[in-house]
């Protein structure tokens, strides 16, 4: 009797149909996609162009500073290009130049940069903007669109100078400045840490291109007639690589992780085309003629 009651109870339970599960999954996917776009838009609105880090000191005015302007990324190496400017205001200094020393970062050896000192009424004692590379201990920009970089730099000056503020300006296309900190040691050396995160919208766009390409590949292989299959597959290849060109300003190297994904999708399409030709006699017959 108990087994019969259990069987009746299970029969009364109605599991969701496949159609209901499909629409539920699709709704969750749409909500997640729209939420990601909102987060990406807020990231663009709130991302700082310049970050300032001040060290404690007796002076209220923080004028003796280091200004770093990041302008671009190197194509292959995990390194960013930029300029550095040092303003010392009224600091008494007897030498005519400073030597900036950067400690080793990952596989990059230490480096030194000579900065000539100038003096005028506008800035006091200062240096001219000098070109400088900023390496990151990462695997390079071939990981696009997941090539966010964490920079951890330790710099010192000879002779030592009293730095009160560090300002970082980000002008690298496609990257967001975040998580910046600076510490000054007793010997005057400075440890500077910050992150350059790949724009979330760019990552979403890459994912959308690949997902849409996969869906269109299934649609073409499953619905196209024999006469239109060849032209549809050719149009798919050209369209996919043309969409890659939309991101050309963000991609400084080739190939990237995104390119490998496109090649994998094209290979899937090619295998599907071979399968259609091999499993449909009318295609084989037209080919033999």
Secondary structure as GFF3:
##gff-version 3
##sequence-region A 1 289
A	DSSP	alpha_helix	2	12	.	.	.	ID=ss1
A	DSSP	alpha_helix	18	46	.	.	.	ID=ss2
A	DSSP	beta_strand	50	54	.	.	.	ID=ss3
A	DSSP	beta_strand	65	73	.	.	.	ID=ss4
A	DSSP	beta_strand	79	89	.	.	.	ID=ss5
A	DSSP	beta_strand	97	102	.	.	.	ID=ss6
A	DSSP	beta_strand	111	120	.	.	.	ID=ss7
A	DSSP	beta_strand	124	127	.	.	.	ID=ss8
A	DSSP	beta_strand	130	135	.	.	.	ID=ss9
A	DSSP	three_ten_helix	141	143	.	.	.	ID=ss10
A	DSSP	beta_strand	149	158	.	.	.	ID=ss11
A	DSSP	beta_strand	165	170	.	.	.	ID=ss12
A	DSSP	beta_strand	175	184	.	.	.	ID=ss13
A	DSSP	beta_strand	190	198	.	.	.	ID=ss14
A	DSSP	alpha_helix	200	223	.	.	.	ID=ss15
A	DSSP	alpha_helix	226	244	.	.	.	ID=ss16
A	DSSP	three_ten_helix	245	247	.	.	.	ID=ss17
A	DSSP	alpha_helix	257	279	.	.	.	ID=ss18
A	DSSP	alpha_helix	281	288	.	.	.	ID=ss19
###
